[in-house]
Amino acid sequence: MTRKTVVHLIHERIGGVGGIQRFDLRVMNALHEMSEQIGFALKVISLRDISPDAQVPSSLSIHSAGGSYLRLALLLAWTQLGARVEHVFVGHAKLVRCCLPARLLFWRTRYRLFVHGVDVWSLDPTRQPKKISRALLDFTVDEIISVSRYTLQRMATLFRIKHSSVLPNAIDMEQSEPVRAAKTGERRERGYQILSVSRLDSHDGPKGIDFALRAVAILRQQHPLVRYRVVGDGTLRSSLEALAAELGLTDCVEFAGRVSDAEVVEAFGQADVFLLPSRKEGFGIVFLEAWKFGLPVVCGNVDASCEVVEDGRDGFTVDPLSPQEIASAVGRLLDDPALRERFVAHGRQKLATSFSATAFRQNLRRLLESGS
């Protein structure tokens, strides 16, 4: 009897930088582990190549389409010709069109699309061919798997969703919490530090760094030594630097640019509060990273951030368009070391129970078995 096969289609570069890239890698590695436990064959087809730094099992066979959507569609159809494919996990909405030929030929295969946030929020079903049409999605995809309920709700306003599931993102906890850079008293003397980690590309304005800067300007009235570090780079950086200068913050704001993973960890270790008043989070994995490295969180209250951060328990969720509200929340944390510690403790407990790598694998396995 032919062993059943699961196919994982990946759009981004395997092992590349970014939330979707990390999610793809986590799914791929989890499916590989399950394939050995349950006994199915796993085929991975990637639109792009593999990063040299990607941690990929040596026994896993990955086929690259060399950046060609047509080649990826042919590889998928060819795979289905030679194997009994039960599930195709589609890693990005842009790959749905590549599934159409195989869908026409192999009706019994179940197609399940992972969605994250702006990758589907921005889709306009009334515009074709610029965006994926409602008809194509309805015909090709059997189930939507979202990292958050918020993304599902946003998507439901654009498309008819027949079946859906939520698969929350996760974070590895193997690395222990770093030692804080200095004691509370020492920090009060040299100034507390606020940290944001975010891309600064042209479409990342809703991440809210501009409103964070305005909040820092307000905070300086009560905390004159407060400092603000922004880790990340992109085309918005120059305009944000100009805003910092306009607000008189050049002496206390640092735009660190794109840094290494080790430097990111160091930045978390040196900070006191993590701030990202975003309006575009499809999940908010950066908040998990903040808890992992011992930082309380202040985030926006209008997107999926609220599914990760519980206001008043493991962070503050605030109006992302209100510098005064942002400043007030950060100020409360700076003034209350016990509150910071309590938020972090609750956040790390949530990591262990809901957002661990183990929980992710268990959730994915339930999804796989529920669709069999």
C-alpha positions as CSV (number, residue, x, y, z in Angstrom):
1,M,0.0,0.0,0.0
2,T,1.3,3.4,-0.9
3,R,2.2,5.5,2.1
4,K,0.3,8.8,2.3
5,T,2.1,12.0,1.6
6,V,1.9,15.5,3.0
7,V,3.2,18.4,1.0
8,H,4.3,21.7,2.5
9,L,4.5,24.7,0.1
10,I,6.7,27.6,1.2
11,H,6.7,31.0,-0.3
12,E,9.5,32.8,1.6
13,R,13.2,31.9,1.8
14,I,13.6,29.0,4.2
15,G,15.4,30.2,7.3
16,G,15.2,33.8,6.2
17,V,14.5,36.8,8.5
18,G,10.9,37.5,9.4
19,G,7.9,36.2,11.3
20,I,6.5,34.2,8.4
21,Q,9.9,32.7,7.6
22,R,10.2,31.5,11.2
23,F,6.7,30.2,11.2
24,D,7.4,28.3,8.0
25,L,10.5,26.7,9.5
26,R,8.6,25.8,12.6
27,V,5.8,24.1,10.7
28,M,8.3,22.3,8.4
29,N,10.3,20.9,11.3
30,A,7.2,19.9,13.2
31,L,5.8,18.1,10.2
32,H,9.1,16.3,9.7
33,E,9.1,15.1,13.3
34,M,5.5,14.0,12.9
35,S,6.2,12.2,9.6
36,E,8.7,9.9,11.5
37,Q,6.3,9.4,14.4
38,I,3.1,8.8,12.5
39,G,4.6,7.3,9.3
40,F,3.8,9.6,6.4
41,A,6.1,11.0,3.7
42,L,6.8,14.7,3.8
43,K,7.5,16.6,0.6
44,V,8.6,20.3,0.9
45,I,8.4,22.5,-2.2
46,S,9.8,26.1,-1.8
47,L,9.4,28.9,-4.1
48,R,12.8,30.2,-3.1
49,D,16.1,28.7,-1.9
50,I,17.3,27.9,1.6
51,S,19.3,30.2,3.8
52,P,22.8,28.7,4.7
53,D,21.9,29.3,8.4
54,A,18.6,27.4,8.3
55,Q,18.3,24.5,10.7
56,V,16.9,21.9,8.3
57,P,16.9,18.1,9.1
58,S,19.4,16.4,6.9
59,S,17.0,13.7,6.0
60,L,14.4,16.1,4.7
61,S,14.2,16.5,0.9
62,I,13.4,20.1,-0.2
63,H,12.7,21.0,-3.8
64,S,13.2,24.7,-4.9
65,A,11.3,26.3,-7.7
66,G,14.0,28.9,-8.2
67,G,11.6,31.8,-7.7
68,S,9.3,30.6,-10.4
69,Y,5.6,30.3,-9.6
70,L,5.1,28.2,-12.8
71,R,7.8,25.8,-11.8
72,L,6.3,25.4,-8.3
73,A,2.9,24.6,-9.8
74,L,4.5,21.9,-12.0
75,L,6.5,20.5,-9.1
76,L,3.3,20.2,-7.0
77,A,1.4,18.5,-9.9
78,W,4.3,16.2,-10.5
79,T,4.5,15.2,-6.8
80,Q,0.8,14.3,-6.9
81,L,1.2,12.2,-10.0
82,G,3.7,10.0,-8.1
83,A,2.3,9.9,-4.6
84,R,-0.9,9.7,-2.6
85,V,-1.0,13.2,-1.3
86,E,-3.6,13.7,1.4
87,H,-2.7,17.2,2.6
88,V,-1.1,20.2,1.0
89,F,-0.2,22.9,3.5
90,V,0.1,26.2,1.6
91,G,2.4,28.6,3.4
92,H,1.2,31.9,1.8
93,A,-1.8,33.3,0.0
94,K,0.3,34.1,-3.0
95,L,0.8,30.4,-3.6
96,V,-2.9,29.6,-3.9
97,R,-2.8,30.1,-7.7
98,C,0.0,27.6,-8.0
99,C,-2.3,24.9,-6.5
100,L,-5.0,25.3,-9.2
101,P,-3.7,22.8,-11.8
102,A,-3.1,20.1,-9.2
103,R,-6.5,20.9,-7.6
104,L,-8.2,20.3,-11.0
105,L,-6.4,17.0,-11.4
106,F,-6.6,15.6,-7.8
107,W,-9.9,16.4,-6.1
108,R,-9.3,14.3,-3.0
109,T,-6.3,16.2,-1.7
110,R,-7.1,18.7,1.1
111,Y,-5.6,22.1,0.7
112,R,-5.0,24.1,3.9
113,L,-3.8,27.7,3.8
114,F,-1.8,29.4,6.5
115,V,-2.6,33.0,7.0
116,H,-0.9,35.5,9.3
117,G,-2.0,39.1,8.9
118,V,-1.4,41.7,6.3
119,D,-0.7,38.9,3.8
120,V,-4.4,38.4,3.6
121,W,-5.9,41.6,5.1
122,S,-4.7,43.5,2.1
123,L,-6.3,41.1,-0.4
124,D,-9.1,42.7,-2.4
125,P,-11.4,40.0,-3.9
126,T,-12.9,42.6,-6.3
127,R,-9.6,43.3,-8.0
128,Q,-8.1,40.8,-10.4
129,P,-5.5,39.9,-11.4
130,K,-3.7,42.2,-8.9
131,K,-5.2,40.3,-5.9
132,I,-6.3,36.7,-5.3
133,S,-10.0,36.5,-6.4
134,R,-12.7,35.2,-4.1
135,A,-13.5,32.5,-6.6
136,L,-10.0,31.2,-6.7
137,L,-9.7,30.9,-3.0
138,D,-13.1,29.3,-2.6
139,F,-12.4,26.7,-5.3
140,T,-8.9,25.8,-4.2
141,V,-8.6,26.1,-0.4
142,D,-10.5,23.7,1.9
143,E,-9.4,25.2,5.2
144,I,-7.9,28.4,6.5
145,I,-5.4,28.0,9.4
146,S,-4.7,31.4,11.0
147,V,-2.2,32.4,13.7
148,S,-5.0,34.4,15.4
149,R,-8.7,34.9,15.6
150,Y,-8.3,38.5,14.7
151,T,-6.8,37.6,11.3
152,L,-9.6,35.2,10.7
153,Q,-12.2,37.9,11.5
154,R,-10.4,40.4,9.2
155,M,-10.2,37.8,6.4
156,A,-13.9,36.9,6.8
157,T,-14.9,40.4,5.8
158,L,-13.2,39.8,2.4
159,F,-13.7,36.1,1.7
160,R,-16.2,33.3,2.4
161,I,-14.4,30.9,4.8
162,K,-15.8,27.4,4.8
163,H,-13.6,25.8,7.4
164,S,-11.1,27.5,9.7
165,S,-8.7,26.8,12.6
166,V,-6.4,28.8,14.8
167,L,-2.7,27.7,15.2
168,P,-1.0,30.2,17.5
169,N,2.6,31.0,16.9
170,A,5.3,29.8,19.3
171,I,8.7,30.5,20.6
172,D,11.6,28.3,21.8
173,M,12.4,28.5,25.5
174,E,15.7,26.6,25.5
175,Q,17.6,29.8,26.0
176,S,17.3,30.9,29.6
177,E,16.3,34.4,30.6
178,P,19.4,36.7,30.5
179,V,20.6,38.4,33.6
180,R,19.3,42.0,33.7
181,A,22.0,44.5,32.9
182,A,21.8,46.4,36.2
183,K,19.9,46.7,39.5
184,T,16.9,48.9,39.8
185,G,18.7,51.6,41.8
186,E,21.5,51.8,39.3
187,R,19.0,52.0,36.4
188,R,17.2,54.9,38.0
189,E,20.5,56.8,38.2
190,R,21.6,56.2,34.7
191,G,18.1,56.2,33.1
192,Y,15.6,53.4,32.2
193,Q,15.6,52.1,28.7
194,I,12.6,51.4,26.5
195,L,13.0,49.0,23.6
196,S,11.2,48.5,20.3
197,V,12.1,45.8,17.8
198,S,10.4,46.3,14.4
199,R,11.0,46.4,10.7
200,L,10.9,50.0,9.4
201,D,9.9,49.3,5.8
202,S,7.5,51.6,3.9
203,H,4.4,49.5,4.8
204,D,5.4,49.4,8.5
205,G,4.1,52.8,9.5
206,P,1.2,51.1,11.5
207,K,3.8,49.5,13.8
208,G,3.6,52.8,15.7
209,I,7.2,53.9,16.2
210,D,6.1,57.5,15.5
211,F,3.6,57.4,18.3
212,A,6.1,55.7,20.6
213,L,8.5,58.6,19.9
214,R,5.8,61.1,20.9
215,A,5.1,59.1,24.0
216,V,8.8,59.2,24.9
217,A,8.8,63.0,24.6
218,I,5.9,63.1,27.2
219,L,7.7,60.6,29.5
220,R,10.8,62.8,29.7
221,Q,8.9,65.3,31.8
222,Q,8.8,62.7,34.6
223,H,11.8,60.6,33.6
224,P,14.4,63.0,32.2
225,L,17.0,60.2,31.9
226,V,14.7,57.8,30.0
227,R,16.2,56.3,26.8
228,Y,14.6,54.7,23.8
229,R,16.2,52.2,21.5
230,V,14.7,51.1,18.2
231,V,16.1,47.9,16.7
232,G,15.3,47.4,13.0
233,D,15.8,49.2,9.7
234,G,14.0,50.2,6.6
235,T,12.9,53.2,4.5
236,L,11.0,54.8,7.3
237,R,14.1,55.2,9.4
238,S,15.1,58.6,8.0
239,S,11.6,60.1,8.6
240,L,11.5,58.7,12.1
241,E,14.9,60.1,12.9
242,A,13.7,63.5,11.7
243,L,10.7,63.2,14.0
244,A,12.9,62.4,16.9
245,A,15.0,65.5,16.2
246,E,11.8,67.6,15.9
247,L,10.7,66.3,19.3
248,G,14.1,67.1,20.8
249,L,14.9,63.5,21.4
250,T,18.2,63.0,19.6
251,D,20.1,62.8,22.9
252,C,18.0,59.9,24.2
253,V,16.8,58.0,21.1
254,E,19.0,55.4,19.3
255,F,18.1,53.9,16.0
256,A,20.3,50.8,16.1
257,G,19.4,49.5,12.6
258,R,19.5,45.9,11.7
259,V,21.6,43.9,14.1
260,S,22.6,40.3,14.7
261,D,20.5,37.8,16.7
262,A,23.1,38.0,19.5
263,E,22.8,41.8,19.6
264,V,19.0,41.6,19.7
265,V,19.3,39.4,22.8
266,E,21.7,41.9,24.3
267,A,19.2,44.7,23.6
268,F,16.4,42.8,25.4
269,G,18.8,42.2,28.3
270,Q,19.6,45.9,28.6
271,A,16.0,47.2,28.4
272,D,13.4,47.7,31.1
273,V,10.2,47.8,29.1
274,F,9.2,46.6,25.6
275,L,7.0,48.9,23.6
276,L,5.3,48.4,20.3
277,P,2.0,50.3,19.9
278,S,1.2,48.5,16.6
279,R,-2.0,48.6,14.7
280,K,-1.1,45.8,12.3
281,E,-0.1,42.7,14.3
282,G,-1.5,39.5,12.9
283,F,-0.2,37.7,16.0
284,G,2.7,39.5,17.8
285,I,5.5,37.0,18.3
286,V,7.8,39.9,19.4
287,F,5.8,40.1,22.6
288,L,6.6,36.5,23.3
289,E,10.3,37.3,22.8
290,A,10.0,40.2,25.3
291,W,8.6,37.9,28.0
292,K,11.2,35.3,27.2
293,F,14.0,37.8,27.9
294,G,12.4,39.3,30.9
295,L,10.6,42.4,29.7
296,P,7.0,43.6,30.4
297,V,5.1,44.7,27.4
298,V,3.1,47.7,26.3
299,C,1.2,47.2,23.0
300,G,-1.8,48.4,21.0
301,N,-5.3,47.3,21.7
302,V,-6.8,47.2,18.2
303,D,-5.2,44.1,16.6
304,A,-4.2,40.6,17.5
305,S,-1.8,41.9,20.2
306,C,-4.8,41.6,22.6
307,E,-4.9,37.8,21.9
308,V,-1.3,37.5,23.2
309,V,-1.1,40.2,25.9
310,E,-3.7,40.4,28.6
311,D,-4.2,43.9,29.8
312,G,-3.2,44.4,33.4
313,R,-1.9,40.9,33.9
314,D,1.1,40.4,31.6
315,G,1.3,43.8,30.0
316,F,-0.7,46.9,29.1
317,T,-2.8,47.2,26.0
318,V,-3.4,50.9,25.0
319,D,-4.8,53.1,22.4
320,P,-1.9,53.0,19.8
321,L,-2.9,56.5,18.5
322,S,-2.6,58.1,21.9
323,P,0.9,59.2,22.9
324,Q,-0.5,60.2,26.3
325,E,-1.9,56.7,27.0
326,I,1.2,55.0,25.8
327,A,3.4,57.2,28.0
328,S,1.2,56.6,31.0
329,A,1.4,52.8,30.7
330,V,5.2,52.9,30.2
331,G,5.6,55.3,33.1
332,R,3.6,53.0,35.4
333,L,6.0,50.2,34.6
334,L,9.1,52.3,35.1
335,D,7.9,53.5,38.5
336,D,6.9,50.0,39.8
337,P,9.6,47.3,39.7
338,A,7.3,44.8,41.4
339,L,4.7,45.4,38.6
340,R,7.3,44.8,35.9
341,E,8.4,41.5,37.6
342,R,4.8,40.4,38.0
343,F,3.9,41.0,34.4
344,V,7.0,39.1,33.2
345,A,6.3,36.2,35.5
346,H,2.7,35.9,34.1
347,G,4.0,36.3,30.6
348,R,6.6,33.6,30.9
349,Q,3.9,31.3,32.5
350,K,1.8,31.9,29.4
351,L,4.7,31.0,27.2
352,A,5.1,27.7,28.9
353,T,1.4,26.7,28.7
354,S,0.2,28.3,25.4
355,F,3.0,29.4,23.2
356,S,5.8,26.8,23.6
357,A,7.3,24.7,20.8
358,T,5.7,21.7,22.4
359,A,2.2,23.3,22.4
360,F,2.7,24.3,18.7
361,R,3.6,20.7,17.7
362,Q,0.6,19.3,19.6
363,N,-1.8,21.8,18.0
364,L,-0.4,21.2,14.5
365,R,-0.7,17.4,15.0
366,R,-4.3,17.8,16.1
367,L,-5.0,19.8,12.9
368,L,-3.3,17.2,10.8
369,E,-5.2,14.3,12.3
370,S,-8.5,16.1,12.3
371,G,-8.3,16.5,8.5
372,S,-7.4,12.9,7.8
